[in-house]
Amino acid sequence: MKQKGGDNMHRRLWNKDFILLLQGNAVSTIGDVMYSIAIGYWVYQTTGSSALMGIMSSVSLFVTMFLSPFCGSIVDKSNRKWLIVGIDVLQGVIMLAVGVLAYLNALNVPIVLAAAFVAAFGSVFYSPAISTVMIDIIPHDDMVRGQSVHSGISSVIDLVGSAFSGAMVAFFGVPLIVVINGISNLYSACTELFVHVPKTVQQKEPVTVKGVLGDSLVAAHTIMSDKYLRIFAPCALLINLLGAGAFTLMLPFCMEKGFSVDMYGYLVSIYSAACLAAVLLLGIVKLKPKTQFWFMSLGFTLSVPFMIAAYFSRSIIPMCIFAFAAGFLNCTGNTIFNAALMLALPEHNRSAILGVFRSGSVGGTALSAVIYGFLGEFFPLYAVFSVGCALSLPLMAFMCFHKRTKSFIENMGEKRP
């Protein structure tokens, strides 16, 4: 697979559109991080159920799993700028409504789940739109650095937001944080109005049920016929099924350990700081293709034992140390792999293929969150998390050290058979 993108190659990384999109996403992400911690804390404190936490965390994931293959095709045919702006406005209005209900003490679990569902419906369009726009505005020969900058800003926000969200919940309460999230989404929508988004190859083509289904089938066929992607797709689903659910249940895990919500915020911040360190390294140092392969493969596989060590830790300090090491290694692997994957997607149906691929990956995470949540009702979460991670390690090693993976990473951005 090969992209055209000739004009893209002559752009500077720090162009106006890239900067506007970065800062708009940064502001909305700040609100999202604080909201996720605040609403998770509210649900767990209200119900005390890890199973319900797992269900709540999986709502958006299941929406993504079922709709991503079809939404990607719609994104390919749509004006991505207005799609992005409209979704941010929708998210902002929903969060403001939830915040008002929280202030009036009228908020309940069904309302939170309904808001999560509607917000997830918007996000399933937003994610492929943002991802493909980034491909168009970042020079292709600078993709790893551009993706690193984008991820780095998100990591900084996760770091700061997670560290202070716990304190904000304690001092200001959930309603204010929810309102802040709504305002941040509306601000992001305003700044995105000034971003120039290139047209897609299929833009303005009519969106029909037959066309969307056809695009999704073509995208699925492309993945299964490509000698690289047909390895990555099932591996990503199974790896996420076995290990990703733990990240959606970190709050009840920390409370089970006897930590406060502040300590939970610090732990998440440490993990985010590790991701920031990884993307800064990849953003500053331009690695050779062979070095990128080893950084990715070792990063993915070595992150697993460090994460298991974190789960078994009994105090916050060693847990944070192990979590930092796991986060640094995992983020290194993800950044390199995602940059290669983005460049490998063909331009004419990029969003559709990304949607199908993401559906499988996120589907594994969604099922993992539900399974872990219910297992957590009967077994200690640290044991459930550790067993899942251990089972994912052989699959991780198979995918990372497969000879086709080596070829895929070392020929990043080049043609795919």
C-alpha positions in Angstrom: 0.0 0.0 0.0 1.3 3.4 -0.9 0.1 6.9 -0.3 0.3 9.8 -2.8 0.5 12.8 -0.6 3.2 14.6 -2.7 2.2 18.1 -1.5 2.4 16.9 2.0 6.1 16.1 1.8 6.9 19.8 1.2 5.1 21.0 4.3 6.8 22.0 7.5 5.9 20.0 10.6 5.0 23.1 12.6 2.5 24.5 10.1 -0.6 26.6 11.2 -3.0 23.7 10.8 -0.9 21.4 12.9 -0.6 23.9 15.7 -4.3 24.8 15.7 -5.3 21.2 15.8 -2.8 20.4 18.6 -4.0 23.2 20.9 -7.6 22.6 20.2 -7.2 18.9 21.1 -5.1 19.8 24.1 -7.8 21.9 25.7 -10.6 19.4 25.1 -8.4 16.6 26.3 -7.8 18.4 29.6 -11.5 18.4 30.2 -11.9 14.8 29.2 -9.1 13.6 31.5 -10.6 15.4 34.5 -14.1 14.3 33.6 -13.1 10.6 33.3 -11.6 10.6 36.8 -14.5 12.6 38.3 -17.3 10.6 36.8 -15.5 7.3 37.5 -15.1 8.3 41.2 -18.8 9.3 41.3 -20.0 6.0 39.9 -17.8 3.9 42.2 -18.6 5.9 45.3 -22.3 5.8 44.4 -22.5 2.1 43.7 -19.3 0.5 45.1 -19.4 -2.0 42.2 -16.4 -2.8 40.0 -18.7 -4.7 37.6 -20.7 -1.5 37.0 -17.5 0.4 36.6 -16.5 -2.1 33.9 -19.8 -1.7 32.2 -19.6 2.1 32.2 -16.1 2.1 30.9 -17.0 -0.3 28.1 -20.0 1.6 26.8 -17.9 3.9 24.6 -15.7 0.9 23.7 -18.7 -1.3 22.5 -20.1 1.7 20.5 -16.7 2.0 18.8 -16.4 -1.7 18.2 -19.8 -2.0 16.4 -19.8 1.3 14.6 -16.2 2.0 13.6 -16.2 -0.1 10.4 -19.2 1.9 9.1 -18.3 5.4 10.5 -14.9 5.3 8.8 -16.5 5.0 5.4 -18.8 8.0 6.2 -15.8 10.0 7.3 -14.1 9.3 4.0 -17.1 10.8 2.2 -17.6 13.8 4.6 -16.2 17.2 5.2 -14.0 16.3 8.0 -13.6 19.8 9.3 -17.3 20.3 10.0 -17.5 16.8 11.3 -14.8 17.5 13.9 -16.3 20.9 14.9 -19.9 19.5 15.1 -18.9 16.6 17.3 -17.0 18.9 19.7 -20.1 21.1 20.0 -22.2 18.0 20.7 -19.8 16.8 23.4 -19.7 20.2 25.0 -23.5 20.5 25.2 -23.9 17.0 26.6 -21.3 17.7 29.3 -22.9 21.0 30.3 -26.2 19.3 30.6 -24.7 16.5 32.8 -23.0 19.2 34.9 -26.2 21.1 35.5 -27.9 17.8 36.6 -25.0 17.1 39.0 -25.4 20.6 40.5 -29.1 20.0 41.0 -28.4 16.6 42.6 -30.5 15.0 39.8 -27.7 12.9 38.3 -28.0 9.2 38.4 -26.3 6.1 36.8 -28.7 5.7 33.9 -28.1 9.4 32.9 -24.4 8.9 33.1 -24.6 5.8 30.9 -26.8 7.6 28.4 -24.4 10.5 28.2 -21.5 8.1 27.7 -23.4 6.4 24.9 -24.2 9.7 23.1 -20.7 11.0 23.6 -19.3 7.7 22.3 -21.4 7.9 19.2 -19.8 11.2 18.4 -16.3 10.0 19.3 -16.5 7.1 16.9 -16.7 9.6 14.0 -14.2 12.0 15.6 -11.3 9.6 16.1 -10.9 8.5 12.4 -11.4 12.1 11.3 -8.7 13.5 13.5 -6.3 10.6 12.8 -6.6 11.0 9.0 -6.4 14.8 9.1 -3.1 14.4 11.1 -1.8 12.2 8.3 -2.6 14.9 5.8 -1.1 17.9 7.7 2.1 16.1 9.0 4.9 15.7 6.5 5.1 11.9 5.8 8.9 11.8 6.2 8.4 13.3 9.7 5.5 11.2 10.8 7.1 9.6 13.9 8.2 13.0 15.2 4.8 14.5 14.4 2.9 11.7 16.1 5.4 12.0 19.1 4.6 15.6 19.5 0.8 14.9 19.3 1.2 12.1 21.8 3.5 14.1 24.0 1.0 16.9 24.5 -1.7 14.3 25.4 0.8 12.8 27.9 1.5 16.1 29.5 -2.2 16.7 29.8 -2.8 13.2 31.3 0.1 13.9 33.7 -1.1 17.3 35.0 -4.8 16.5 34.7 -4.6 13.2 36.5 -2.4 14.7 39.3 -4.8 17.5 40.0 -8.2 15.9 39.2 -8.2 13.9 42.4 -7.6 17.1 44.4 -10.2 19.0 42.3 -12.8 16.3 43.0 -12.1 16.6 46.7 -12.2 20.4 46.9 -14.6 21.4 44.1 -16.8 18.4 43.6 -17.9 16.5 40.4 -20.3 19.1 39.0 -17.7 21.8 38.4 -15.3 19.4 36.7 -18.1 18.2 34.3 -18.9 21.8 33.4 -15.3 22.5 32.7 -15.2 19.6 30.4 -18.2 21.0 28.5 -16.6 24.4 28.1 -13.3 22.9 27.0 -15.0 21.0 24.1 -16.8 24.2 23.0 -13.5 26.1 23.0 -11.9 23.3 20.9 -14.7 23.5 18.4 -14.1 27.3 18.0 -10.4 26.9 17.3 -11.0 24.1 14.8 -13.0 26.4 12.6 -9.7 28.0 11.5 -8.0 24.7 10.5 -7.6 24.0 6.8 -8.6 20.4 6.2 -7.7 18.9 2.8 -10.5 17.1 0.9 -10.5 13.4 0.8 -10.6 11.4 -2.5 -14.2 10.3 -1.8 -15.4 13.6 -0.3 -18.9 14.7 -1.6 -19.7 11.2 -2.8 -23.2 10.3 -1.7 -23.5 8.4 1.6 -25.7 5.4 1.1 -26.3 2.2 3.2 -25.1 0.1 0.2 -22.0 2.3 -0.3 -21.1 2.2 3.4 -21.5 -1.5 3.7 -19.5 -2.0 0.5 -16.7 0.2 1.8 -16.6 -1.7 5.0 -16.4 -5.0 3.2 -13.6 -3.7 1.0 -11.7 -2.4 4.0 -12.1 -5.8 5.8 -10.9 -7.6 2.7 -7.9 -5.2 2.4 -6.9 -6.0 6.0 -7.2 -9.7 5.5 -5.5 -9.8 2.2 -2.5 -7.6 3.3 0.2 -9.9 4.6 1.1 -7.4 7.4 -2.3 -6.2 8.6 -3.8 -9.7 8.7 -1.3 -10.5 11.5 -1.7 -7.3 13.4 -5.6 -7.2 13.5 -6.2 -10.5 15.3 -3.2 -10.0 17.6 -4.4 -6.5 18.6 -7.8 -7.9 19.4 -6.5 -10.7 21.6 -3.8 -8.7 23.3 -6.3 -6.0 24.3 -8.8 -8.7 25.4 -6.3 -10.2 27.8 -4.6 -7.0 29.1 -6.3 -3.8 28.3 -9.3 -4.1 30.6 -7.1 -3.3 33.6 -6.6 0.3 32.6 -10.4 0.9 32.7 -10.6 -0.3 36.3 -7.6 1.4 37.8 -9.7 3.4 40.2 -11.4 0.4 42.0 -8.0 -1.3 41.8 -6.4 1.5 43.8 -9.2 1.7 46.3 -9.0 -2.1 46.8 -5.3 -1.5 47.6 -6.4 1.1 50.2 -5.2 4.2 48.2 -7.1 7.4 48.1 -8.5 9.1 45.0 -5.5 11.5 45.2 -3.1 8.6 45.1 -4.9 7.2 42.1 -4.4 10.5 40.3 -0.7 10.4 41.2 -0.4 6.8 39.8 -2.1 7.8 36.5 0.1 10.9 36.4 3.3 8.8 36.7 2.2 6.6 33.9 1.4 9.6 31.8 4.9 11.1 32.7 6.4 7.9 31.4 4.5 8.2 28.1 5.7 11.8 27.9 9.3 10.8 28.3 9.0 8.2 25.6 7.4 10.5 23.0 10.0 13.2 23.8 12.7 10.8 23.2 11.2 9.7 19.9 10.4 13.3 19.0 14.0 14.5 19.5 16.0 11.5 18.3 15.5 10.3 14.8 16.0 6.6 14.9 17.1 4.4 12.1 14.6 1.9 10.8 16.3 -1.2 12.3 16.6 0.7 15.7 12.9 1.6 15.5 12.0 -2.1 15.2 14.0 -3.1 18.3 12.7 -0.1 20.3 9.1 -1.1 19.4 9.5 -4.9 19.9 11.4 -4.7 23.2 9.2 -1.8 24.4 6.0 -3.8 23.9 7.3 -7.1 25.4 9.3 -5.7 28.4 6.4 -3.5 29.5 4.4 -6.6 30.5 6.5 -7.9 33.4 6.9 -4.3 34.7 3.2 -3.9 34.7 2.7 -7.2 36.6 5.2 -6.0 39.2 3.2 -2.9 39.6 0.0 -4.8 40.2 1.6 -6.9 42.9 3.2 -3.9 44.7 1.7 -3.2 48.1 2.7 0.4 48.5 2.4 3.4 46.2 6.1 4.2 45.6 7.3 0.9 44.1 4.0 0.7 42.2 4.7 4.1 40.6 8.3 3.1 39.8 7.1 -0.1 38.0 4.2 1.8 36.3 6.7 4.4 35.0 8.9 1.7 33.4 5.9 -0.1 31.9 4.4 3.2 30.6 7.7 4.3 29.0 8.2 1.0 27.3 4.7 0.5 26.1 4.3 4.0 24.8 7.6 3.7 22.9 6.3 0.6 21.1 2.9 2.1 20.4 4.3 5.4 19.0 6.5 3.6 16.5 3.9 1.0 15.5 1.1 3.6 15.0 3.3 5.8 12.9 4.0 2.9 10.6 0.4 1.9 10.5 -0.9 5.3 9.6 1.5 5.6 6.7 0.5 2.1 5.4 -3.1 3.0 5.0 -4.2 3.7 1.3 -5.5 7.2 0.8 -8.8 6.4 -1.0 -10.4 4.5 1.9 -8.1 5.3 4.8 -10.8 6.0 7.4 -12.8 2.9 6.5 -9.7 0.6 7.0 -8.7 2.4 10.2 -12.3 2.0 11.4 -12.3 -1.8 10.8 -8.9 -2.2 12.4 -9.9 -0.1 15.3 -13.1 -2.0 15.8 -11.3 -5.2 16.4 -8.7 -3.6 18.7 -11.3 -1.6 20.8 -13.6 -4.6 20.8 -11.0 -6.6 22.7 -10.6 -3.7 25.2 -14.4 -3.5 25.7 -14.9 -7.2 26.3 -11.8 -7.1 28.6 -13.3 -4.3 30.7 -16.6 -6.2 31.2 -14.9 -9.5 32.0 -12.4 -7.9 34.4 -15.2 -6.0 36.1 -17.2 -9.1 36.8 -14.1 -11.2 37.8 -13.3 -8.3 40.2 -16.5 -9.1 42.1 -15.1 -12.5 43.1 -11.3 -12.2 42.9 -8.7 -9.5 43.9 -8.2 -7.2 40.9 -4.4 -7.4 41.1 -4.6 -11.1 40.5 -7.0 -10.8 37.6 -4.9 -8.1 36.0 -1.7 -10.0 36.4 -3.0 -13.3 34.9 -4.4 -11.4 32.0 -1.1 -9.6 31.3 0.9 -12.8 31.6 -1.4 -14.5 29.1 -0.9 -11.6 26.6 2.9 -11.8 26.7 3.3 -14.8 24.2 0.9 -13.1 21.7 2.8 -9.8 22.1 6.1 -11.6 21.5 4.7 -13.4 18.4 3.5 -10.2 16.8 6.6 -8.1 17.7 9.2 -10.5 16.6 7.5 -11.9 13.5 9.6 -11.4 10.4 6.8 -9.6 8.6 6.6 -7.1 11.5 10.3 -6.4 11.2 9.8 -5.7 7.4 6.8 -3.6 8.1 8.6 -1.3 10.6 11.9 -1.1 8.7 10.1 -0.1 5.5 7.8 2.5 7.2 5.9 4.5 4.7 7.1 2.6 1.7 4.8 0.5 -0.5 3.0 -2.5 0.8 2.6 -5.6 -1.3 
